Amino acid sequence: MDFSFITQALSQIFAPDTAAYALATIGLAVHFGYTGLMNFGQSAFMAVGAYFFAIGARTLSMPLPLCFLMGILGAVVFALLLGIPTLRLRADYLSMVTIAAAEIVRYVAITPELTPLTGGQGGLTSFDYGMAWSKLNPIPAPESGGFYRFGPFSYSPDDLFNLIVGWVIVAIVALLVWLLMRSPWGRVVRGIREDEDAVRSLGKNVFAYKMQALVLGGVIAGLSGMLYILPKGLNPDIGGTQTTFFLWTILFLGGAATTFGPIVGSMIFWAALIVTDGLVGLLTGSGVVPISGIQGGQVRFILVGIGLMCLVIFRPQGIFGKKAETYF
């Protein structure tokens, strides 16, 4: 029996995709875990950052640093457009508005009339930044073959560069958010999460703090979208609801009001998906489970969903969260 999926799951723990999702979930923790904003449109911030970056590189032929700035600017503008009319809504209404906003972004991106700009249904798979990004790579090619080997894992110089850059950015952002949430500003947004009327009675501008938190978490998600497409190109599915629900699963797994929880949650989530997919593949291939391979691909999501249900029932605060914070 082929158990190579175990090695694949272990390599996925430190993959650039895992780092990108960890970064986006840290932004979601700023929104929901710390400020109490029920944002079901986090994938839209990832998509906006990714599309602004890609369009700047592919259509406008901008230098790479300006492409990153353009992606961040796009996330800021989207946060302002989303937040100004909606942040006075209650949590349940805010969740409906944000998930609708994410769908609007996705449908705009795949509109046929905008295909020359956004790539339409096919996305943007070839970028002018590829050569420029590779030139920034200081890692030389190994003398013995084209891969660096670490036990059972092998990485090309570009793969290793993407991995290192992704996790360094995750570490820097996590540290900054951790420090920020222990500052006076962080204590105010935590107070808004617990009782915004009490914070308002103390003379604080609750709307302004919510907007600042929305922009901060959105910029982090936009940055994660840019990191996500660097190794692979841009696919419109990045803005789909599946991405948002993956992020919420990771958030609940690690702990909502934590900065380290989303990192570990992302590692566990993606490793669990690969392990369950491999186990289901073994069972379907050997005839133990009488279903097709396509159906088996959906079973892994069922198993992960059952695991999430058990987590919410028996440890609602997540791995690193505090139980007292789950009541707010």
C-alpha positions in Angstrom: 0.0 0.0 0.0 1.2 3.5 -0.9 1.7 5.7 2.2 3.5 8.4 0.4 0.7 10.8 1.4 2.2 11.0 4.9 5.4 12.5 3.6 3.4 14.8 1.4 1.3 15.9 4.5 4.5 16.6 6.4 5.9 18.7 3.6 2.6 20.6 3.4 3.1 21.8 7.0 5.7 24.3 5.9 4.5 24.9 2.3 4.0 28.5 1.0 0.3 27.8 0.7 0.1 27.0 4.4 1.9 30.2 5.2 -0.4 32.2 3.0 -3.5 30.8 4.7 -1.9 31.3 8.2 -1.4 35.0 7.3 -4.9 35.5 6.0 -6.3 33.8 9.2 -4.2 36.2 11.4 -6.1 39.0 9.6 -9.4 37.2 10.3 -8.3 36.9 14.0 -7.9 40.7 14.0 -11.4 41.1 12.6 -13.3 38.5 14.6 -11.2 37.2 17.4 -10.0 40.6 18.7 -12.6 43.1 17.4 -15.7 40.9 17.1 -16.4 41.7 13.4 -18.3 38.8 11.8 -16.4 38.9 8.5 -17.4 36.1 6.0 -15.7 37.8 3.1 -12.0 37.4 4.0 -11.4 35.7 0.7 -12.4 38.9 -1.0 -9.4 40.7 0.6 -7.1 38.0 -0.6 -8.5 38.2 -4.1 -8.3 42.0 -4.2 -4.7 42.0 -3.1 -3.8 39.2 -5.6 -5.6 40.8 -8.5 -4.2 44.3 -7.9 -0.7 42.8 -7.6 -1.1 40.7 -10.8 -2.7 43.5 -12.8 0.1 45.9 -11.8 2.7 43.4 -12.9 1.0 42.0 -16.0 -1.0 44.8 -17.5 0.8 47.9 -16.2 4.3 46.4 -16.2 5.1 48.1 -12.8 8.2 47.2 -10.8 7.8 44.5 -8.2 7.8 46.8 -5.1 5.1 49.0 -6.7 3.0 45.9 -7.4 3.1 45.0 -3.7 2.1 48.5 -2.8 -0.7 48.4 -5.3 -2.0 45.2 -3.8 -2.0 46.7 -0.3 -3.7 49.9 -1.6 -6.4 47.8 -3.2 -7.0 46.0 0.1 -7.3 49.4 1.9 -9.7 50.8 -0.6 -11.8 47.7 -0.5 -11.9 47.8 3.3 -13.1 51.4 3.2 -15.7 50.7 0.6 -17.0 47.7 2.6 -16.7 49.2 6.0 -18.1 52.7 5.7 -21.7 51.6 5.0 -21.7 48.3 6.9 -19.7 48.5 10.2 -22.7 49.9 12.1 -24.6 46.7 11.4 -25.0 43.9 13.9 -22.8 40.8 13.6 -25.4 38.6 11.8 -26.2 41.3 9.2 -22.5 42.1 8.8 -21.8 38.5 8.0 -24.4 38.5 5.2 -23.1 41.7 3.7 -19.4 40.5 3.8 -20.1 37.2 2.1 -22.1 39.0 -0.5 -19.2 41.4 -1.1 -16.9 38.5 -1.6 -19.2 37.0 -4.2 -19.4 40.4 -6.0 -15.6 40.6 -6.1 -15.4 37.0 -7.6 -18.0 37.7 -10.2 -16.4 41.0 -11.2 -13.1 39.2 -11.7 -14.6 36.5 -14.0 -16.8 38.9 -16.0 -16.1 38.3 -19.7 -15.8 42.0 -20.5 -12.9 42.3 -18.1 -11.0 39.2 -19.3 -8.2 41.2 -20.9 -7.6 42.7 -17.5 -8.4 39.9 -15.0 -8.0 36.8 -17.2 -11.7 35.8 -16.7 -12.4 32.2 -15.7 -8.9 31.2 -16.5 -7.2 33.7 -14.2 -3.8 35.0 -14.7 -1.3 32.2 -14.9 1.7 34.0 -16.5 3.2 37.1 -14.9 6.0 39.5 -15.8 7.1 39.4 -12.1 8.3 35.8 -12.4 11.8 36.8 -13.7 12.0 39.8 -11.3 11.0 37.6 -8.3 13.6 34.9 -9.3 16.3 37.6 -9.5 15.7 38.4 -5.9 16.4 34.9 -4.9 19.9 34.8 -3.2 19.8 31.0 -2.8 22.3 29.4 -5.3 21.5 26.2 -7.2 23.1 23.2 -5.5 26.1 21.6 -7.2 24.6 18.1 -6.9 21.4 18.3 -8.9 18.8 21.0 -8.9 17.2 20.4 -5.5 18.1 20.9 -1.8 17.3 17.8 0.2 16.2 17.7 3.8 15.6 14.1 4.7 12.6 13.0 2.5 11.9 16.5 1.4 13.4 18.2 -1.7 13.1 21.8 -2.8 14.3 23.8 -5.8 16.0 27.1 -5.0 12.9 29.0 -6.0 10.6 26.8 -3.9 13.0 27.2 -0.9 13.0 31.0 -1.4 9.2 31.2 -1.5 9.0 29.0 1.6 11.4 31.2 3.6 9.9 34.5 2.5 6.4 33.3 3.2 7.2 32.1 6.8 9.4 35.1 7.6 6.5 37.4 6.7 4.1 35.3 8.7 6.4 35.6 11.7 6.8 39.4 11.4 3.1 40.0 11.0 2.2 37.7 13.9 4.7 39.5 16.1 3.4 42.9 15.1 -0.2 41.8 15.7 0.7 40.3 19.1 2.4 43.5 20.2 -0.4 45.7 18.8 -3.1 43.7 20.7 -1.3 44.4 23.9 -1.1 48.1 23.3 -3.8 50.6 24.3 -5.3 50.4 20.8 -5.6 46.6 21.2 -7.3 46.9 24.6 -9.9 49.2 23.1 -10.7 46.8 20.2 -11.0 44.0 22.7 -13.4 46.1 24.7 -15.4 46.7 21.6 -15.6 42.9 21.1 -16.9 42.5 24.6 -19.3 45.5 24.9 -19.1 48.3 22.4 -21.7 50.4 24.2 -19.4 50.5 27.3 -16.5 51.5 25.2 -18.6 54.2 23.5 -19.7 55.5 26.9 -16.0 56.1 27.7 -15.7 58.6 24.8 -14.1 56.3 22.3 -15.1 56.4 18.6 -16.2 52.8 18.1 -16.8 53.2 14.4 -13.2 54.5 13.8 -11.7 51.6 15.8 -13.7 49.1 13.9 -12.7 50.6 10.6 -9.0 50.6 11.6 -9.3 46.9 12.6 -11.1 46.1 9.3 -8.3 47.8 7.3 -5.5 46.1 9.3 -7.0 42.6 8.9 -7.8 43.3 5.2 -4.3 44.5 4.4 -2.9 41.3 6.1 -5.3 39.2 4.0 -4.3 41.1 0.8 -0.7 40.4 1.5 -1.5 36.8 2.0 -3.2 36.7 -1.4 -0.1 38.1 -3.1 2.1 35.5 -1.4 -0.4 32.8 -2.4 -0.2 33.5 -6.1 3.6 34.0 -6.3 4.5 30.3 -6.8 1.5 29.3 -8.9 -0.3 32.2 -10.7 -3.8 33.6 -10.0 -7.0 31.6 -10.1 -10.4 33.2 -9.5 -11.2 30.5 -6.9 -9.1 32.4 -4.4 -12.1 34.7 -3.9 -14.6 31.8 -3.5 -16.6 31.0 -0.4 -14.6 27.8 0.1 -11.5 29.9 0.8 -13.4 31.9 3.5 -14.7 28.8 5.2 -11.2 27.2 5.1 -10.0 30.3 6.9 -12.7 30.1 9.6 -12.0 26.4 10.1 -8.3 27.3 10.7 -9.3 30.1 13.0 -11.5 27.9 15.2 -8.9 25.1 15.1 -6.1 27.3 16.5 -8.0 29.7 18.6 -9.9 32.9 17.5 -8.3 35.5 19.8 -4.7 34.4 19.3 -1.9 35.2 16.9 0.0 31.9 17.2 -3.2 29.8 16.9 -3.8 30.6 13.2 -0.3 29.4 12.3 -0.6 26.0 14.0 -4.2 25.8 12.8 -3.2 26.2 9.2 -0.5 23.6 9.5 -2.8 21.1 11.1 -5.7 21.8 8.7 -3.7 21.3 5.4 -1.9 18.3 6.8 -5.2 16.8 7.9 -6.7 17.3 4.4 -3.9 15.5 2.7 -3.9 12.6 5.3 -7.7 12.1 5.0 -7.5 12.3 1.2 -4.7 9.7 1.2 -6.6 7.4 3.6 -9.8 7.7 1.6 -7.9 7.0 -1.6 -6.4 3.8 -0.1 -9.8 2.6 1.1 -11.5 3.3 -2.2 -8.6 1.9 -4.2 -8.6 -1.4 -2.3 -12.4 -1.7 -2.5 -13.1 -1.4 1.2 -15.3 1.6 0.6 -17.5 1.2 -2.5 -17.3 4.7 -3.9 -15.6 6.3 -6.8 -12.5 8.4 -6.6 -14.4 11.6 -7.3 -16.8 10.8 -4.4 -13.8 10.0 -2.2 -12.5 13.5 -2.8 -15.6 14.9 -1.1 -15.4 12.4 1.8 -12.2 14.1 3.1 -14.2 17.3 3.6 -16.9 15.4 5.4 -14.2 13.9 7.8 -12.6 17.3 8.4 -16.1 18.7 9.0 -16.8 16.1 11.6 -13.5 16.8 13.2 -14.4 20.5 13.4 -17.8 19.7 14.9 -16.1 17.7 17.6 -13.6 20.6 18.2 -16.4 23.1 18.6 -18.3 20.8 21.0 -15.5 19.7 23.2 -13.0 22.6 22.9 -14.8 25.6 21.5 -11.9 28.0 22.3 -9.5 26.1 19.9 -6.1 24.7 20.7 -4.5 28.0 22.1 -7.6 30.0 22.8 -9.0 31.0 26.3 -12.4 29.5 27.2 -13.5 32.8 28.8 -13.2 34.6 25.4 -15.7 32.2 23.7 -18.6 33.7 25.6 -18.3 37.1 23.8 
